[in-house]
């Protein structure tokens, strides 16, 4: 199993802060995200700006993941300029 975590507006969009998906072997974060988009089509607009962490380390969509890993997805954030 692969643990997925969603933050901020992504959590609102999926309706969940965490979920697990079946993973038979090593694959890329991009492939996992492609599968998520079939379930949650509105995720597509986030793909170009998405921040990703694999096992709590910032990573990218081409990083490889395996069963037992954790992938966190973050939408872009903007600062509080005054």
Helices and strands as residue ranges (DSSP letters): E 2-6, H 9-14, E 18-21, E 27-28, H 29-39, G 41-49, E 51-54, E 57-59, E 64-65, E 70-74
